[in-house]
């Protein structure tokens, strides 16, 4: 199959036409809980209106063919808790072609899905309007797929205290688009290549590639200290858990005798040293730094961040698993770098429709290049 390499700078979206590494041990400290909500006002209620409850018969089109029933309902019943979705499926209130079904039932074109009456509060119009339309730098786009170069500090989707992200802003910018869905995710603090499907068939095909480890995702990561060039593979299971602060965390589980070892998932990261910095530059840590290429063979939450921290080389600027004092110094000192240095720089994937092997690339952001240039300069 032909192979093509496309850089982020090679293609820009035309105006009006374009439209998650390593976790180590338990968190060092719990964050302060959110303040209590203020007392309710005595003024007249401004609660959102409630959608009238009635049975709906939905016919599956090409855009939803192949989708799981639970995901189809979550999309159709916007705002409904997942617990409600699974409850109405289990109770038999949801039917496909008048027959009982399960959450993992796959839909075909022409299927009729019975959706029972569900009362949902509608989002006020001004809340929907609060999502600003935004285009992101286009690395690749055709009728099946968009690949953007996501900036650091932008979530890929709303939730967990975030009102909106890339996908909501892109949908707002492209109201005529019938289908836009995230193929995978990147942490808010991570920049780089992000795939968005424009068709259901493309979404399932690409997610199958990710699940079967048929893609190649390589990240640039700057870590503290000198990474051993002989340490090329990190094969350490990872376990997700909820900390005392109520947030999701991940920890490495290297010991098979760990009480939770059976719950941890095997996770593999391939590491290559690109460049080493001695720490002689002004504002740099004495232990120096290492610029790494990390290719993930599994796509666990925070895999790279946790794996590298577990090896004793936390990512520079990582606010969750990093060296907090070192992060403060590099942000406020002479180097003035105040983000996490993790960038999804290369993606190798098979095109979901043509079968062409694509190699997509996004160069390091200017702030990352500036930091590396400063680290190369001696302090004297």
Residue, then its C-alpha position, 0 to 999 in steps of 0.5 A: x500500500x502506498x504511504x504518505x507523510x503529511x505535516x501539520x504545516x502542510x495544510x491549513x483549514x480554509x476559512x469557513x470551510x474547515x471545520x490520555x501516559x504514566x501514573x505512578x503511586x497514589x497522589x501526593x496530596x488530595x486537592x481541596x473539595x469544591x466549596x458548597x453551592x450557595x443557597x437557593x434564591x427566593x426569586x422565581x425559578x429559571x429551571x430548564x424546560x423538560x422534554x415531553x415524555x413519549x415513545x419514539x420509534x427511531x430508524x437506524x441510518x447508515x451513520x449509525x449502522x454498526x454502532x452498539x445500542x448503548x452508545x446509540x441511546x447515549x447519543x439520542x438521549x442527550x443528558x441522560x445518565x448512563x445508569x438510566x440508559x442501561x436500566x431501560x435496556x435491561x428492563x426490556x423497555x428498549x426494543x430492536x425490531x420489537x425484540x428484546x436486546x442488550x447493551x452490546x447489540x449492534x445496529x443495522x441499517x433499517x433497524x427500528x429502535x423503540x425508545x421509551x418515554x424518558x423525561x430529560x431537562x433540556x439545556x437552555x439555548x444560551x448554554x448551547x450558544x456558550x460553546x464557541x465555534x472553533x477550527x483547529x490546525x488541520x493535518x489531514x482531512x477528507x470525507x471520512x476523517x479529520x486529523x487536527x493538531x490539538x493545542x495543549x490546555x484544550x480538552x478533547x470533550x466536555x465533562x468533569x468540570x469542563x464545559x466543552x472541548x475540541x469536539x463540541x467546538x468543531x461541531x459548533x463550527x460545522x453545523x452542516x456536518x451530520x457526523x463528527x465523533x472522536x476516534x480516541x482521546x488525548x489528555x487536556x495537557x497533551x498537544x498533538x495529533x487527534x483523529x475525528x471521524x466524519x462517518x460511522x464506518x470510519x469511526x468503527x474501522x479506526x477504533x478497531x485498528x487501535x484496539x487491535x494495535x495496528x496503529x502506531x502512535x508516537x509521542x515526544x516527551x521531555x523528562x527529568x534526568x538522563x534516561x538510560x539508552x538501554x531501557x527501551x521497553x517499559x512493560x508494567x501493568x497499570x491500574x486506574x482508581x479514584x483518589x480521595x480527591x474524587x479524581x481518576x488516578x493511575x498507578x503502576x503495578x509491577x509486583x504480581x503479588x500486589x493485592x490488585x495485580x489481577x485488576x491491572x492491565x498490561x501496558x507496553x511503551x517503547x522508548x527511544x532517546x532522541x537527545x540528552x541535555x546536561x543541565x548546564x543551561x541557565x535555569x535547568x535542573x542539575x540532573x539534566x533532561x532527556x527528550x524521548x520518543x515514546x511509542x505506545x503499543x497499548x492505549x491505557x489512560x495516562x500510560x506514558x505519564x505513569x510509565x515514565x514517572x514509575x521509571x524515575x523520570x517524570x515528564x517536565x510540567x506534568x501537573x499530576x504525576x510530575x515533580x511539583x517543585x521542579x515544575x514550579x521552578x521551570x515555569x517561574x525561572x529563566x526557562x519560563x515553560x509552564x505546560x506539560x512537555x508531551x506531544x503526539x507527534x506522529x500517527x501511522x494508520x490505515x485509511x478506513x476507506x482506501x486502505x492507504x497507509x498514512x503517516x501523519x506528523x505534527x511538529x513540536x509547538x513553538x514553546x517546546x522548541x524554544x525550551x529545547x533550544x534554551x537547554x542546548x545553550x550553556x549557562x556561561 
